[in-house]
Amino acid sequence: MTNNSSTSNLIHSSTGDWEMVIGLEVPAQVTSRAKLFSGAATEFGAEPNSQVSLVDAAMPGMLPVINEECVAQAVRTGLGLNAKINLRSVFDRKNYFYPDLPQGYQISQFTQPIVGEGDVVLDMEDGESVTVGIERLHLEQDAGKSLHDQDPKNSYVDLNRSGVALMEIVSKPDIRSAAQAQAYVTKLRSILRYLGTCNGDMEEGSLRADVNVSVRRPGASLGTRCEIKNMNSIRFIGQAIEYEAHRQIDILEEGGEIIQQTRLFDTKIGETRSMRSKEEAHDYRYFPDPDLLPVEFSQEFVDGLAAKLPELPDQKKIRFMTDWNLAPYDAELLVAEKERADYFEEIVGLGADPKASANLILNQHLGRVNKEGIAFEAAPVSAAANAAILKMTRDGMISGKIAKELYDLVWETGKDPEQLVEERGLKQVTDTGAIEKVVDEVISANPKQVEQVKAKPQTLGWFVGQVMQKTGGKANPQAVNTLLREKLDIADE
């Protein structure tokens, strides 16, 4: 059920309830080896001003030439967002001054963007389904970067980013909570990465968000919005929205008025602060760029791109649930990142049980990756290694406890799991005679616990734990349980 305006999203105060209304503008850097209107490189981290063509530097007489691959990437993205693809679009000049904008204007799209309306469906943790409308996606060139911390008296300008292609993805004001906004950016980033149209790296600035926030009484008309610029962290997006909404509510409840403005979020103190008054479209004096013809392509061009699109997160989630009977929540977590989904499919493809594979990835493997603070794909335990661990556990060669220890050994040593089992004598003890000897030792050493377990059979687990501890976790748990029940005269459950 789609429910953006659930009562659980309302902010309660002494004067009554308030509702947040949130829309996002997400600039996403197009994955392309060249810039939008020049052949200059786009590699991240290059020496300042080493990737700047005469077009990017706005030298006199230089004319822009559209990069066809950037157009194709925008169309792919629109298709992935279930959006309308406009076969004719126009580039405009957006006029404003900034030191790192050599032309004195930005080439963007205003009235006729390349992609029209679409939508993104969010599956929230509480089971709620939320549909966020996409207003438009337009192509534009990025500006350069001003550096203010290199010299005490001067600011420097790096034009490496100048002219890099951006897809500005504008949502409708359909979001009603900070959690929904975070889920939206997370899902949008996932779709872009699956499509290969943006790498989604927020730390490098490949993906960022401008967040528009306003508040109103439930059912009232829209309030005055403030825009929080250049958010590059999903966690900080949530914090900024919460602070800004409560700031606006405090002003309104004291009889004040919200001023439309652009604000920045100070991550150190967790507050937004005013940057400048909010510009309107007429402030930029948009007009069609006279150096660029309208972009026109055929429906066949669009259909050709659509035919080659990869399986996207929502499609993959349904397949994981249908083919392998995974729980919706587990499937959602697995498909959230393409690398994670591919890893899962590789393990299952090697013969491991799907549910056991999902459990291992989402708990032990992902937990260790997060603890170490590394990228998922950089983890030293391969899919093949985890498949081997799962198969050895399933076949009774190792116990579940040993399987967890074995995973850590593989992570730390990089060795083959089967080799480690042999080298360290980790094979599960299935010899009932050897297990029986340890069971007898534990029973004879704990007469008080024997009386307790006969009165309360549910405490048998204590004895199982003692036997497993004495055998170093290598005893077959089922054999241990069976022998203990026999010797303590406890009926099977």
Phi and psi in degrees as a GROMACS rama.xvg file:
@    title "Ramachandran Plot"
@    xaxis  label "Phi"
@    yaxis  label "Psi"
@TYPE xy
-85.4143  125.608  THR-2
-152  81.919  ASN-3
-70.4757  -32.2021  ASN-4
-105.097  41.3958  SER-5
-58.5848  145.422  SER-6
-62.2346  -22.244  THR-7
-67.9727  -16.1571  SER-8
-89.5132  -6.53302  ASN-9
-72.9237  149.487  LEU-10
-99.4687  121.421  ILE-11
-93.4905  134.426  HIS-12
-139.651  175.487  SER-13
-65.6987  -21.6941  SER-14
-96.9335  -0.86931  THR-15
126.962  -175.429  GLY-16
-86.6701  149.429  ASP-17
-126.492  150.228  TRP-18
-121.587  134.39  GLU-19
-82.5431  142.922  MET-20
-125.181  119.157  VAL-21
-128.508  135.478  ILE-22
-132.524  149.117  GLY-23
-123.784  142.245  LEU-24
-113.812  116.73  GLU-25
-113.616  107.188  VAL-26
-80.8256  121.47  PRO-27
-119.015  124.093  ALA-28
-70.4768  127.226  GLN-29
-68.7956  132.948  VAL-30
-73.4549  106.42  THR-31
-159.692  143.711  SER-32
-76.7447  -17.2002  ARG-33
-124.671  163.296  ALA-34
-76.7071  176.884  LYS-35
-67.494  -37.5834  LEU-36
-126.117  12.1952  PHE-37
-147.872  170.902  SER-38
-92.4744  9.32143  GLY-39
-65.7277  150.139  ALA-40
-72.1111  161.811  ALA-41
-122.376  12.6065  THR-42
-60.5004  135.876  GLU-43
-78.6729  142.083  PHE-44
87.4134  8.10949  GLY-45
-71.0493  162.37  ALA-46
-56.8916  141.607  GLU-47
-51.9584  136.155  PRO-48
59.5957  27.2815  ASN-49
-98.0213  -6.44397  SER-50
-127.982  58.7337  GLN-51
-131.173  117.057  VAL-52
-87.6051  172.85  SER-53
-63.1645  -31.1775  LEU-54
-66.2827  -46.2026  VAL-55
-62.5473  -33.2873  ASP-56
-85.9818  -0.10023  ALA-57
60.0868  41.6199  ALA-58
-67.7192  146.607  MET-59
-56.569  135.557  PRO-60
84.7664  -3.43005  GLY-61
-81.6283  132.408  MET-62
-114.349  139.154  LEU-63
-74.3075  146.206  PRO-64
-129.364  125.1  VAL-65
-65.6649  139.417  ILE-66
-89.2782  112.83  ASN-67
-62.1256  -34.8403  GLU-68
-65.31  -35.1718  GLU-69
-65.0117  -38.1783  CYS-70
-62.5977  -45.8729  VAL-71
-61.8329  -39.7429  ALA-72
-64.6619  -38.8962  GLN-73
-64.8111  -40.3624  ALA-74
-65.4167  -43.7042  VAL-75
-57.4737  -43.1145  ARG-76
-63.8195  -43.8797  THR-77
-58.9275  -41.8181  GLY-78
-63.5241  -38.6216  LEU-79
-69.2289  -18.1215  GLY-80
-100.824  15.1967  LEU-81
54.7899  38.4817  ASN-82
-105.519  162.767  ALA-83
-76.4614  129.876  LYS-84
-98.3454  123.408  ILE-85
-88.8473  119.705  ASN-86
-71.9895  -11.3542  LEU-87
-136.048  125.562  ARG-88
-138.403  162.478  SER-89
-130.226  139.21  VAL-90
-92.9759  137.572  PHE-91
-119.676  163.823  ASP-92
-99.6068  126.514  ARG-93
-106.336  107.607  LYS-94
-91.0215  120.949  ASN-95
-162.104  161.133  TYR-96
-106.409  134.458  PHE-97
-157.135  144.496  TYR-98
-56.1852  -30.0586  PRO-99
-94.9923  15.5401  ASP-100
-114.882  87.2159  LEU-101
-56.8107  -36.8699  PRO-102
-73.9502  -22.9334  GLN-103
83.703  5.37394  GLY-104
-155.291  160.952  TYR-105
-112.351  133.359  GLN-106
-81.4627  117.905  ILE-107
-141.194  -168.995  SER-108
-129.065  139.337  GLN-109
-123.936  -74.7717  PHE-110
-80.696  -25.9128  THR-111
-129.822  80.2424  GLN-112
-77.1565  166.396  PRO-113
-74.613  -26.644  ILE-114
-130.463  135.054  VAL-115
-98.6349  -142.41  GLY-116
-71.967  142.266  GLU-117
-150.956  -158.715  GLY-118
-160.503  158.218  ASP-119
-130.379  129.295  VAL-120
-100.156  127.759  VAL-121
-107.593  132.36  LEU-122
-103.582  103.714  ASP-123
-78.1109  161.973  MET-124
-62.9072  -29.0935  GLU-125
-83.9194  8.25705  ASP-126
91.9979  -7.00982  GLY-127
-71.6492  139.919  GLU-128
-108.8  127.888  SER-129
-125.175  129.096  VAL-130
-104.716  122.641  THR-131
-107.988  122.314  VAL-132
-74.6133  143.002  GLY-133
-98.7471  124.97  ILE-134
-77.9332  -43.0971  GLU-135
-171.067  162.842  ARG-136
-134.094  123.249  LEU-137
-126.011  153.328  HIS-138
-89.2453  143.176  LEU-139
-156.798  164.335  GLU-140
-93.7918  145.441  GLN-141
-79.8192  160.467  ASP-142
-90.2559  176.535  ALA-143
-79.8307  -160.042  GLY-144
-133.656  128.498  LYS-145
-90.9818  133.036  SER-146
-112.908  115.232  LEU-147
-105.053  -1.77731  HIS-148
-112.36  15.7571  ASP-149
-92.2757  -23.156  GLN-150
-150.706  140.739  ASP-151
-67.724  -20.1074  PRO-152
-115.793  -17.8346  LYS-153
-125.252  152.63  ASN-154
-106.64  143.156  SER-155
-110.206  157.683  TYR-156
-123.513  128.405  VAL-157
-111.428  118.127  ASP-158
-97.1283  14.4093  LEU-159
-58.2334  -35.9783  ASN-160
-83.4434  -14.1169  ARG-161
-60.5921  120.767  SER-162
91.9697  -5.11624  GLY-163
-63.3539  139.709  VAL-164
-75.6412  131.829  ALA-165
-120.956  144.461  LEU-166
-104.663  114.698  MET-167
-90.8182  111.026  GLU-168
-102.796  113.841  ILE-169
-107.654  121.331  VAL-170
-87.6656  162.017  SER-171
-79.38  161.754  LYS-172
-77.6297  59.4769  PRO-173
-100.048  -3.174  ASP-174
-92.2455  137.278  ILE-175
-122.453  7.76397  ARG-176
-159.033  161.322  SER-177
-62.4551  -38.386  ALA-178
-63.431  -40.5602  ALA-179
-64.5421  -39.7848  GLN-180
-63.3931  -42.5181  ALA-181
-64.8169  -42.1875  GLN-182
-65.2505  -35.2539  ALA-183
-64.6618  -48.7623  TYR-184
-64.5566  -39.4687  VAL-185
-61.5005  -45.5528  THR-186
-68.8103  -42.087  LYS-187
-61.4305  -44.6344  LEU-188
-60.4045  -41.9721  ARG-189
-62.5431  -44.7982  SER-190
-61.252  -45.2095  ILE-191
-61.9025  -39.9842  LEU-192
-69.3918  -39.7301  ARG-193
-60.9065  -43.0819  TYR-194
-71.0506  -23.9881  LEU-195
77.204  22.6162  GLY-196
-97.162  -13.4318  THR-197
-158.273  138.588  CYS-198
-78.3438  -10.7267  ASN-199
71.5652  12.4002  GLY-200
-76.6893  106.886  ASP-201
-77.2899  -28.4605  MET-202
-67.8565  -36.8305  GLU-203
-80.0152  -9.53965  GLU-204
87.9998  10.2463  GLY-205
-68.1191  -24.9676  SER-206
-139.599  129.033  LEU-207
-145.407  176.25  ARG-208
-142.268  139.099  ALA-209
-106.527  122.516  ASP-210
-109.336  121.047  VAL-211
-96.958  123.693  ASN-212
-125.934  132.749  VAL-213
-141.742  165.543  SER-214
-129.352  155.665  VAL-215
-156.202  164.116  ARG-216
-71.7362  142.973  ARG-217
-51.9015  126.209  PRO-218
88.3447  -9.45861  GLY-219
-79.8137  171.603  ALA-220
-70.378  166.207  SER-221
-63.6961  141.987  LEU-222
-86.6196  -178.597  GLY-223
-77.8691  131.525  THR-224
-100.219  153.3  ARG-225
-122.006  143.668  CYS-226
-105.431  128.894  GLU-227
-102.056  116.359  ILE-228
-88.747  151.31  LYS-229
53.8845  52.1006  ASN-230
-83.9477  125.628  MET-231
-121.55  26.1152  ASN-232
-149.247  130.397  SER-233
-64.6188  -37.084  ILE-234
-63.5117  -44.9004  ARG-235
-69.0481  -29.9121  PHE-236
-57.5888  -46.2839  ILE-237
-61.379  -45.3584  GLY-238
-64.2958  -42.1256  GLN-239
-64.2989  -41.9655  ALA-240
-63.4988  -46.4218  ILE-241
-59.6791  -45.9936  GLU-242
-63.9099  -47.2717  TYR-243
-64.4719  -40.5053  GLU-244
-62.124  -45.4128  ALA-245
-69.4377  -32.3824  HIS-246
-61.9123  -45.1319  ARG-247
-66.4196  -40.8087  GLN-248
-61.6963  -43.6825  ILE-249
-59.9396  -42.0687  ASP-250
-63.6636  -47.0928  ILE-251
-65.7549  -38.673  LEU-252
-71.7854  -19.5212  GLU-253
-91.869  6.27203  GLU-254
88.3137  8.68476  GLY-255
-84.5109  -175.207  GLY-256
-129.007  138.899  GLU-257
-80.8101  130.132  ILE-258
-98.2156  127.223  ILE-259
-67.4007  123.648  GLN-260
-158.504  167.271  GLN-261
-99.5106  133.455  THR-262
-127.147  160.964  ARG-263
-117.346  152.104  LEU-264
-102.573  122.223  PHE-265
-88.6846  106.716  ASP-266
-68.9863  -22.9641  THR-267
-72.75  -36.486  LYS-268
-109.927  -5.11146  ILE-269
71.0133  33.2436  GLY-270
-131.788  153.256  GLU-271
-93.1875  149.729  THR-272
-138.058  152.434  ARG-273
-67.5685  137.915  SER-274
-110.252  -48.1702  MET-275
-169.077  166.758  ARG-276
-68.5007  148.104  SER-277
-74.4796  128.135  LYS-278
-78.017  151.39  GLU-279
-106.155  168.485  GLU-280
-57.3358  -38.5255  ALA-281
-67.8205  -21.7083  HIS-282
-65.4126  -26.2005  ASP-283
-89.9552  -7.19544  TYR-284
49.2355  54.1847  ARG-285
-58.487  138.748  TYR-286
-155.126  153.35  PHE-287
-56.5448  135.276  PRO-288
-68.4636  120.086  ASP-289
-71.9744  -12.5606  PRO-290
-90.4061  -5.53016  ASP-291
-126.929  129.017  LEU-292
-72.6741  158.619  LEU-293
-56.485  146.741  PRO-294
-87.3616  118.769  VAL-295
-129.142  135.687  GLU-296
-147.921  168.008  PHE-297
-93.4484  164.683  SER-298
-64.6119  -30.5533  GLN-299
-62.3227  -37.7929  GLU-300
-61.178  -44.2049  PHE-301
-65.6678  -46.3872  VAL-302
-61.8522  -36.4739  ASP-303
-64.2403  -39.6881  GLY-304
-69.4821  -39.818  LEU-305
-62.6914  -37.0073  ALA-306
-65.7183  -21.6003  ALA-307
-106.609  9.50084  LYS-308
-67.5077  144.333  LEU-309
-76.1474  168.74  PRO-310
-66.5522  127.671  GLU-311
-94.4149  167.158  LEU-312
-52.1697  -45.6961  PRO-313
-63.9913  -40.5521  ASP-314
-66.0831  -42.1001  GLN-315
-65.7239  -39.3849  LYS-316
-60.2139  -46.3725  LYS-317
-60.8633  -40.4777  ILE-318
-66.7624  -40.9886  ARG-319
-62.6092  -38.6357  PHE-320
-71.8208  -37.8781  MET-321
-77.2994  -49.5899  THR-322
-75.2697  -34.8837  ASP-323
-122.692  8.19677  TRP-324
57.6983  36.6728  ASN-325
-77.4789  149.912  LEU-326
-66.5973  146.096  ALA-327
-52.7022  -41.7332  PRO-328
-64.8075  -44.076  TYR-329
-64.5358  -43.1751  ASP-330
-62.2519  -40.0689  ALA-331
-61.6024  -43.8219  GLU-332
-66.9681  -37.7418  LEU-333
-67.5616  -40.1712  LEU-334
-86.0164  -6.02235  VAL-335
-58.4209  -34.0021  ALA-336
-123.473  132.488  GLU-337
-58.5076  -41.9007  LYS-338
-61.0507  -37.1526  GLU-339
-68.0268  -44.285  ARG-340
-64.8888  -42.0931  ALA-341
-63.0669  -39.217  ASP-342
-62.2803  -44.8723  TYR-343
-61.1122  -46.4563  PHE-344
-64.9426  -33.084  GLU-345
-67.4141  -41.7253  GLU-346
-62.5699  -47.428  ILE-347
-63.7883  -38.389  VAL-348
-63.0646  -21.8275  GLY-349
-89.8071  6.50264  LEU-350
101.302  4.59545  GLY-351
-78.4916  155.311  ALA-352
-68.0517  130.126  ASP-353
-58.5604  -45.3191  PRO-354
-67.8553  -40.5138  LYS-355
-65.7381  -36.4188  ALA-356
-64.6403  -45.8216  SER-357
-61.1153  -42.6111  ALA-358
-62.8685  -43.9465  ASN-359
-64.6618  -44.0289  LEU-360
-65.7245  -47.8009  ILE-361
-76.3092  -23.2186  LEU-362
-102.669  -74.0513  ASN-363
-71.3988  -50.2059  GLN-364
-67.3057  -51.9115  HIS-365
-65.1147  -35.9917  LEU-366
-61.3685  -42.1001  GLY-367
-70.3822  -39.851  ARG-368
-58.5609  -46.5676  VAL-369
-65.9516  -39.3818  ASN-370
-62.7002  -40.9855  LYS-371
-79.1858  -13.9632  GLU-372
66.96  38.9941  GLY-373
-117.948  165.449  ILE-374
-68.0218  147.894  ALA-375
-55.5129  -43.7248  PHE-376
-71.9541  -10.4317  GLU-377
-91.5154  -2.39424  ALA-378
-60.8133  136.376  ALA-379
-78.8055  -3.04661  PRO-380
-98.6192  112.429  VAL-381
-75.0355  164.321  SER-382
-60.5193  -38.9484  ALA-383
-62.7266  -39.031  ALA-384
-65.6376  -43.8729  ALA-385
-67.6592  -35.604  ASN-386
-62.0995  -40.1014  ALA-387
-65.146  -42.0427  ALA-388
-61.4425  -45.2308  ILE-389
-63.864  -40.0979  LEU-390
-69.5715  -37.56  LYS-391
-65.0621  -36.324  MET-392
-67.1594  -45.906  THR-393
-61.0187  -38.9153  ARG-394
-82.502  -0.22062  ASP-395
82.1866  8.95073  GLY-396
-71.815  -36.4629  MET-397
-131.626  156.201  ILE-398
-84.5254  168.026  SER-399
-61.2404  -37.725  GLY-400
-64.6401  -45.6681  LYS-401
-65.0964  -34.5885  ILE-402
-58.4353  -41.4577  ALA-403
-66.3054  -41.0824  LYS-404
-66.7266  -38.9973  GLU-405
-63.1356  -40.4053  LEU-406
-56.362  -47.0451  TYR-407
-63.4702  -37.3313  ASP-408
-64.3302  -41.8669  LEU-409
-63.0137  -43.7517  VAL-410
-57.3111  -45.5692  TRP-411
-79.6435  -31.5515  GLU-412
-105.275  -23.9708  THR-413
75.5041  7.57751  GLY-414
-82.0058  161.861  LYS-415
-66.4015  132.908  ASP-416
-60.6225  -37.494  PRO-417
-67.1171  -35.9085  GLU-418
-64.2172  -42.2566  GLN-419
-64.2961  -38.384  LEU-420
-60.5294  -42.6301  VAL-421
-69.6733  -47.3629  GLU-422
-62.6239  -38.078  GLU-423
-104.344  7.90703  ARG-424
58.9153  47.6498  GLY-425
-94.5069  2.65922  LEU-426
-61.3114  141.968  LYS-427
-66.8315  136.635  GLN-428
-80.0316  115.52  VAL-429
-111.172  -3.87202  THR-430
-69.6188  108.138  ASP-431
-62.8527  -28.8045  THR-432
-64.2812  -45.8506  GLY-433
-66.1235  -40.4289  ALA-434
-66.6068  -40.0145  ILE-435
-61.158  -37.2298  GLU-436
-61.229  -43.755  LYS-437
-68.4468  -39.7731  VAL-438
-58.5326  -45.182  VAL-439
-62.2318  -39.8897  ASP-440
-63.0082  -43.51  GLU-441
-66.0494  -42.5493  VAL-442
-64.058  -46.1782  ILE-443
-67.9266  -28.2814  SER-444
-83.4218  -7.77018  ALA-445
-134.934  64.6048  ASN-446
-62.8355  -34.4049  PRO-447
-65.5907  -42.4504  LYS-448
-66.7369  -29.1235  GLN-449
-63.9282  -42.9041  VAL-450
-65.0987  -38.9893  GLU-451
-65.979  -42.2672  GLN-452
-69.3522  -29.1446  VAL-453
-70.1961  -31.7278  LYS-454
-80.6485  -34.1516  ALA-455
-129.77  86.3674  LYS-456
-57.4128  -22.5636  PRO-457
-68.0042  -10.4383  GLN-458
-89.7286  9.0008  THR-459
-58.4921  -27.8636  LEU-460
-57.5843  -27.8494  GLY-461
-62.695  -44.2092  TRP-462
-64.858  -41.3132  PHE-463
-58.3009  -44.1516  VAL-464
-61.8145  -39.6063  GLY-465
-64.3445  -43.2816  GLN-466
-65.6939  -43.0897  VAL-467
-63.2014  -37.2065  MET-468
-65.8551  -43.1689  GLN-469
-67.7306  -26.1647  LYS-470
-97.3384  10.5753  THR-471
65.0304  27.6143  GLY-472
76.4072  8.78457  GLY-473
-95.5568  -9.90303  LYS-474
-72.7824  144.401  ALA-475
-67.4049  114.451  ASN-476
-56.9343  -37.1506  PRO-477
-64.9453  -41.5684  GLN-478
-66.0248  -39.9896  ALA-479
-60.4365  -47.7147  VAL-480
-59.4797  -45.9084  ASN-481
-62.6222  -45.9988  THR-482
-64.9772  -41.3542  LEU-483
-62.641  -42.1134  LEU-484
-64.0344  -39.0076  ARG-485
-65.1365  -46.8833  GLU-486
-75.2977  -27.4206  LYS-487
-98.0354  1.6493  LEU-488
57.7299  50.2048  ASP-489
-111.54  127.924  ILE-490
-69.3215  151.281  ALA-491
-64.564  146.904  ASP-492
